[in-house]
Amino acid sequence: MIKNLAITPPVLGRISIGRVVEKNGKRLPEKDDQFTLTTQIQTRDGWLLHPLDEQLRQDSPGGKLRSIPVRMLFNDPELNLRAEYTLFDRQTGRPQCVGNGDTCLRRTDKGIQPLPCPAPDQCPLAQGGACKPYGRLVVRIGDDEDVGAFIFRTTGYNSIRTLAARLRYYHALSGGLLATLPLALRLRGKSTSQSHRAPIYYVDLTLRDDTSLADAIADARQLAQAREEQGIDQAALDAAAKAGFGNGAFEDSEEEGLQVIEEFMPVRTDNGEQTNKAGTPDSHLPEAKDDTPPERLRQKLGLAQPSAS
């Protein structure tokens, strides 16, 4: 196995609660009040929809996709949801520092080094919103037995905290059978003083409709036993995933980092005005000055150079 290369679950598609739109020559994040399932192919008009998006939307009231039936890929909660404080280089998209509030791994002129992590509000490198909580949830959609997954990315405290709690609670209640529990991703709304009482949306993980906790756990045990009899070794899959994640210091590639910066870490203009008034779903805008996307990202998407102001 190649060293210093994180081996992450194969991604079949993306789950988002927002999108990036182009306004006045700038690509800006725009919030939404529903889920969207996309492929991993992006054009100038945005991400191409995944066939499952239309399929699931047909069964949703009003065509709004606000609930997605899912199963977890792993039994270990921390393998399903990876969350850390992350600082990206805005020009290259390379992760520069990843920490948990206690320790971090940081790129330095002496290579990648373990250092103390005081969390963004106390870290000099994180000033201006450069470092944010960054979570990646992987889920299976559909009941086909495979190791491919859909990924939901977020920099929102509400989503990360809620998903982390749900995963740990369901793991405890089911005796560790997260991978076979019938679950659903749900979109929730709330208002806060920071959102000026406007609704913000975050993602929750619950049991499926009309399913009690006792029935869900019984189904999980039955499915886990059936899978074991079929020769499916869930414990070995968890162990392989843990080793794969640990094979590299940083999980995201430069290209993925550029996408995260564009979608979740919008910036401010030189006069301090926010470049996207709507904001990013379940997140807050940083204080960075540059209001144009990184040059590498513009080149990848074939966008024209912004006109001089």
For each residue, the residues with C-beta under 8 A, 3 or more apart:
1: 5 7 247
2: 5 247
3: 247
4: 247 248 249
5: 1 2 247 248
6: 244 245 246 247 248 249 250 251
7: 1 243 244 245 247 248
8: 11 244 245 251
9: 73 138 147 148 149 151 241
10: 147 148 149
11: 8 14 40 138 148 149 150 151
12: 50 148 149 150
13: 37 38 39 40 50 52 150 151
14: 11 37 38 39 40 47 50 150 151 152 153
15: 35 36 37 68 139 150 151 152 185
16: 19 32 35 36 38 47 152 153 263
17: 31 32 33 34 35 36 187 201 203 281 282
18: 29 30 31 32 263 280 281
19: 16 29 30 32 36 46 47
20: 27 28 29 30 46 262 263
21: 27 28 30 46
22: 25 26 27 28 44 303
23: 26 28
24:
25: 22 304 306 307
26: 22 23 275 291 292 293 306
27: 20 21 22 262 293 301 303
28: 20 21 22 23 266 275 276
29: 18 19 20 262 263 264 266 276 278 279 280
30: 18 19 20 21 276 278
31: 17 18 200 201 278 279 280 281
32: 16 17 18 19 36 201 281
33: 17 64 66 187 189 199 201
34: 17 64 65 66 187
35: 15 16 17 65 66 68 185 187
36: 15 16 17 19 32 47 49 53 65
37: 13 14 15 49 50 52 53 56 65 68 141 150
38: 13 14 16 46 47 48 49 50 53
39: 13 14 47 48 49 50
40: 11 13 14 47
41: 47 48
42: 46 47 48 259 301
43: 46 47 48
44: 22 301 302 303
45:
46: 19 20 21 38 42 43
47: 14 16 19 36 38 39 40 41 42 43
48: 38 39 41 42 43
49: 36 37 38 39 53 54
50: 12 13 14 37 38 39 53
51: 54 55
52: 13 37 55 56 141 142
53: 36 37 38 49 50 56 57 65
54: 49 51 57 58
55: 51 52 58
56: 37 52 53 59 60 65 68
57: 53 54 60 63 64 65
58: 54 55 63
59: 56
60: 56 57 63 64 65 66 67
61: 64
62:
63: 57 58 60
64: 33 34 57 60 61
65: 34 35 36 37 53 56 57 60 68
66: 33 34 35 60 186 187
67: 60 184 185 186 187 209
68: 15 35 37 56 65 139 141 184 185
69: 141 182 183 184 208
70: 139 140 141 150 183 184 185 205
71: 139 140 143 179 180 181 182 183
72: 75 80 139 140 167 178 179 181 183
73: 9 79 80 138 139 140 147 149 179 237 241
74: 79 80 178 179 234 237 238 241
75: 72 171 176 177 178 179 234 235 238
76: 79 80 171 178 238 241 242
77: 80 81 164 167 168 171 178
78: 81 82
79: 73 74 76 82 238 241 242 245
80: 72 73 74 76 77 137 138 139 167 178
81: 77 78 135 136 137 160 163 164 167
82: 78 79 135 136 245 251
83: 133 134 135 136 160 164
84: 98 99 100 133 134
85: 97 98 99 100 101 104 117 119 120 126 131 132 133 134
86: 95 97 98 131 132 133 134 252
87: 95 96 97 98 125 126 130 131
88: 93 94 95 96 252 257 260 261 265
89: 92 93 94 95 96 257
90: 93 261 265 288 290 294
91: 294 295 296
92: 89 254 257 258 294 296
93: 88 89 90 253 254 255 256 257 258 259 260 261 294 296 297
94: 88 89 107 250 254 257
95: 86 87 88 89 98 107 250 251 252 257
96: 87 88 89 106 107 125
97: 85 86 87 104 105 106 107 125 131
98: 84 85 86 87 95 104 105 106 249 250
99: 84 85 102 103 104 105 106 117 119
100: 84 85 103 104 117
101: 85 117 118 119
102: 99 116 117
103: 99 100 114 115 116 117
104: 85 97 98 99 100 114 115 116 117
105: 97 98 99 112 113 114 115 249 250
106: 96 97 98 99 112 113 115
107: 94 95 96 97 111 112
108: 111 112 113
109:
110: 113
111: 107 108
112: 105 106 107 108 249
113: 105 106 108 110
114: 103 104 105
115: 103 104 105 106
116: 102 103 104
117: 85 99 100 101 102 103 104 123
118: 101 122 123
119: 85 99 101 122 123
120: 85 123 126 131 132
121: 126
122: 118 119
123: 117 118 119 120 126 127 131
124: 127
125: 87 96 97 130 131
126: 85 87 120 121 123 129 130 131
127: 123 124 130 287
128: 286 287 288
129: 126 132 265 284 285 286 287 288
130: 87 125 126 127 286 288
131: 85 86 87 97 120 123 125 126
132: 85 86 120 129 155 264 265 283 286
133: 83 84 85 86 155 156 157 160
134: 83 84 85 86 153 154 155 260 264
135: 81 82 83 153 154 155 159 160 163
136: 81 82 83 151 152 153 251
137: 80 81 151 152 154 163 203
138: 9 11 73 80 149 150 151 152
139: 15 68 70 71 72 73 80 149 150 152 185
140: 70 71 72 73 146 148 149 150
141: 37 52 68 69 70 150
142: 52
143: 71
144:
145: 227 232
146: 140
147: 9 10 73 237
148: 9 10 11 12 140
149: 9 10 11 12 73 138 139 140
150: 11 12 13 14 15 37 70 138 139 140 141
151: 9 11 13 14 15 136 137 138
152: 14 15 16 136 137 138 139 185 203
153: 14 16 134 135 136 260 263 264
154: 134 135 137 159 160 202 203 264 282 283
155: 132 133 134 135 260 264 265 280 282 283
156: 133 159 160 200 202 280 281 282 283
157: 133 160 161 282
158: 161 162 188 190 200 202 282
159: 135 154 156 162 163 202 203 282
160: 81 83 133 135 154 156 157 163 164
161: 157 158 164 165
162: 158 159 165 166 188 202 203 204 205
163: 81 135 137 159 160 166 167 203 204 205
164: 77 81 83 160 161 167 168
165: 161 162 168 169
166: 162 163 169 170 204 205 206
167: 72 77 80 81 163 164 170 171 178 205
168: 77 164 165 171 172
169: 165 166 172 173
170: 166 167 173 174 178 181 183 205
171: 75 76 77 167 168 174 176 178
172: 168 169
173: 169 170 213 217
174: 170 171 177 178 181 216 217 220 221
175: 217 221
176: 75 171
177: 75 174 180 181 217 220 221 224
178: 72 74 75 76 77 80 167 170 171 174 181
179: 71 72 73 74 75 224 234
180: 71 177 219 220 221 223 224 227
181: 71 72 170 174 177 178 207 216 217 219 220
182: 69 71 207 208 211 216 219 220
183: 69 70 71 72 170 205 206 207 208
184: 67 68 69 70 205 206 207 208 209
185: 15 35 67 68 70 139 152 203 204 205
186: 66 67 203 204 205 206
187: 17 33 34 35 66 67 201 202 203 204
188: 158 162 201 202 203 204
189: 33 199 200 201
190: 158 199 200 202
191: 195 197 198 199 200
192: 195 197 200
193: 196 197
194: 284
195: 191 192 198 199 200 279
196: 193
197: 191 192 193
198: 191 195
199: 33 189 190 191 195
200: 31 156 158 189 190 191 192 195 279 281 282
201: 17 31 32 33 187 188 189 281 282
202: 154 156 158 159 162 187 188 190 281 282
203: 17 137 152 154 159 162 163 185 186 187 188 282
204: 162 163 166 185 186 187 188
205: 70 162 163 166 167 170 183 184 185 186
206: 166 183 184 186
207: 181 182 183 184 211 212 213 216
208: 69 182 183 184 211 216
209: 67 184
210:
211: 182 207 208 215 216 219
212: 207 215 216
213: 173 207 216 217
214: 217 218
215: 211 212 218 219
216: 174 181 182 207 208 211 212 213 219 220
217: 173 174 175 177 181 213 214 220 221
218: 214 215 221 222
219: 180 181 182 211 215 216 222 223
220: 174 177 180 181 182 216 217 223 224
221: 174 175 177 180 217 218 224 225
222: 218 219 225 226
223: 180 219 220 226 227
224: 177 179 180 220 221 227 228 234
225: 221 222 228 229
226: 222 223 229 230
227: 145 180 223 224 230 232 234
228: 224 225 231 232 233 234
229: 225 226
230: 226 227
231: 228
232: 145 227 228
233: 228 236 237
234: 74 75 179 224 227 228 237 238
235: 75 238 239
236: 233 239 240
237: 73 74 147 233 234 240 241
238: 74 75 76 79 234 235 241 242
239: 235 236 242 243
240: 236 237 243 244
241: 9 73 74 76 79 237 238 244 245
242: 76 79 238 239 245 246
243: 7 239 240 246 247
244: 6 7 8 240 241 247
245: 6 7 8 79 82 241 242 248 251
246: 6 242 243
247: 1 2 3 4 5 6 7 243 244
248: 4 5 6 7 245 251
249: 4 6 98 105 112
250: 6 94 95 98 105
251: 6 8 82 95 136 245 248
252: 86 88 95 256 257 260
253: 93 256 257
254: 92 93 94 257 258 296
255: 93 258 259 300
256: 93 252 253 259 260
257: 88 89 92 93 94 95 252 253 254 260 261
258: 92 93 254 255 261 262 293 294 296 297 300
259: 42 93 255 256 262 263 297
260: 88 93 134 153 155 252 256 257 263 264 265
261: 88 90 93 257 258 264 265 293 294 297
262: 20 27 29 258 259 265 293 294 297
263: 16 18 20 29 153 259 260 280
264: 29 132 134 153 154 155 260 261 280 283
265: 88 90 129 132 155 260 261 262 286 288
266: 28 29 274 275 276 279 280 285 286
267: 275 285 286 288 289 290 291
268: 272 273 274 275 285 286 287 288 289 291
269: 272 273 274 275 289 291
270: 289 291
271:
272: 268 269
273: 268 269
274: 266 268 269 277 279 285
275: 26 28 266 267 268 269 291
276: 28 29 30 266 279 280 285
277: 274
278: 29 30 31
279: 29 31 195 200 266 274 276 283 284 285
280: 18 29 31 155 156 263 264 266 276 283 284 285
281: 17 18 31 32 156 200 201 202
282: 17 154 155 156 157 158 159 200 201 202 203
283: 132 154 155 156 264 279 280
284: 129 194 279 280
285: 129 266 267 268 274 276 279 280
286: 128 129 130 132 265 266 267 268
287: 127 128 129 268
288: 90 128 129 130 265 267 268
289: 267 268 269 270
290: 90 267
291: 26 267 268 269 270 275
292: 26 298 306
293: 26 27 258 261 262 297 298 303
294: 90 91 92 93 258 261 262 297 298
295: 91 298 299
296: 91 92 93 254 258 299 300
297: 93 258 259 261 262 293 294 300 301
298: 292 293 294 295 301 303 305
299: 295 296 302
300: 255 258 296 297
301: 27 42 44 297 298
302: 44 299
303: 22 27 44 293 298
304: 25
305: 298
306: 25 26 292
307: 25
308:
309:
